[in-house]
């Protein structure tokens, strides 16, 4: 089962504005410099578009797969300690402030709590709780 990521409008506007601001100057540059400029800005624009159009959360047999453009994370259902709804602007795998906080058992500096932002939070949380039989209710 797959849930698309929710992206707040202000984030979409910011990404599109960044793309326009990096593409626009190419029309006013000398022809000799355009190639270098495009070589530098094209990967950035591809990265931003990839994040906008390829972000989702997928329930797999043994794990939750989180995709944010080229960035991904796998969380085994048995490793999930608790699930709760939060509102936050901190950096995470979510591009919205209405998020689901997934607390992880046996955290390390590389493996900690995760915040995700699916479009339908309530349905997502219900499905995640159903799959995580060992989690604490919150």
C-alpha positions in Angstrom: 0.0 0.0 0.0 1.4 3.4 -1.0 0.7 6.8 0.4 1.9 9.9 -1.5 3.7 12.5 0.6 2.0 15.7 1.5 3.8 18.8 0.4 2.8 22.2 1.8 2.1 24.9 -0.7 4.8 27.2 0.7 7.4 24.4 0.0 6.1 23.9 -3.5 6.4 27.7 -4.2 9.9 27.8 -2.7 11.1 24.9 -4.9 9.5 26.4 -8.1 10.9 29.8 -7.3 14.3 28.3 -6.8 14.1 26.6 -10.2 12.9 29.8 -12.0 15.6 31.8 -10.3 18.3 29.3 -11.5 17.0 29.0 -15.0 16.1 32.6 -15.7 19.6 34.1 -15.7 20.6 31.6 -18.5 18.6 33.8 -21.0 20.7 36.9 -20.2 24.2 35.3 -20.1 26.9 35.4 -22.8 26.8 32.3 -25.0 30.2 31.1 -23.8 29.0 30.9 -20.1 25.7 29.2 -20.5 27.1 25.7 -20.8 28.9 26.0 -17.4 25.9 27.7 -15.8 23.5 24.9 -17.0 26.1 22.3 -15.9 26.0 23.7 -12.4 22.2 24.4 -12.1 20.8 21.4 -13.9 21.6 18.8 -11.1 20.1 21.2 -8.5 16.9 21.6 -10.5 16.6 17.8 -11.2 17.1 17.2 -7.4 14.3 19.7 -6.5 11.9 18.3 -9.1 12.7 14.7 -8.0 11.8 15.6 -4.5 8.5 17.2 -5.5 7.3 14.4 -7.8 8.7 11.3 -6.3 8.0 11.3 -2.6 5.9 8.6 -1.0 5.6 6.2 1.9 5.0 2.5 1.1 4.0 -0.4 3.3 6.0 -3.5 2.3 5.8 -6.9 3.8 8.3 -6.5 6.6 9.1 -2.8 6.5 8.0 0.8 5.9 9.7 2.3 2.9 10.0 6.1 2.9 11.0 7.9 -0.3 11.8 11.6 -0.6 13.1 12.0 -4.1 16.6 10.3 -4.2 16.6 9.9 -0.4 15.1 6.8 1.1 14.8 5.0 4.4 13.6 1.6 5.4 12.1 0.9 8.8 11.3 -2.6 10.0 7.9 -2.8 11.7 9.5 -4.6 14.7 11.8 -1.7 15.2 9.0 0.8 15.7 8.5 1.7 19.3 5.6 4.2 19.0 3.6 6.3 16.6 2.1 9.7 17.2 0.8 12.8 15.3 2.9 15.9 15.6 3.2 19.4 14.1 6.7 20.5 13.5 8.9 22.5 11.1 12.2 20.7 12.0 14.1 18.9 9.3 12.9 15.4 8.5 11.5 13.2 5.7 8.3 15.3 5.6 7.6 18.4 3.5 4.7 19.4 5.6 4.3 20.6 9.2 1.5 18.0 9.9 3.5 14.9 10.5 3.6 11.4 11.9 6.4 10.8 14.5 7.8 7.3 14.4 9.9 6.5 17.4 12.5 3.8 16.9 13.7 1.1 19.3 17.5 0.8 19.9 18.3 4.3 18.5 21.9 5.1 17.5 23.3 8.3 16.1 22.7 7.0 12.6 19.3 5.5 13.4 16.8 7.7 15.3 13.2 8.8 15.3 11.6 9.6 11.9 9.0 12.2 11.0 7.0 11.6 7.8 4.2 13.5 6.1 1.6 11.4 4.2 -1.4 13.0 2.6 -3.9 11.0 4.6 -2.3 11.0 8.1 -5.1 9.3 10.0 -5.4 6.4 7.5 -1.6 6.1 7.3 -1.3 5.9 11.2 -4.1 3.3 11.4 -2.4 1.1 8.8 1.0 1.5 10.5 -0.4 0.7 13.9 -2.0 -2.4 12.4 1.3 -3.6 11.0 3.3 -2.7 14.2 1.9 -5.1 16.7 4.8 -4.4 19.2 4.4 -0.6 19.3 3.3 1.3 22.3 -0.1 3.1 21.8 0.0 6.9 22.0 
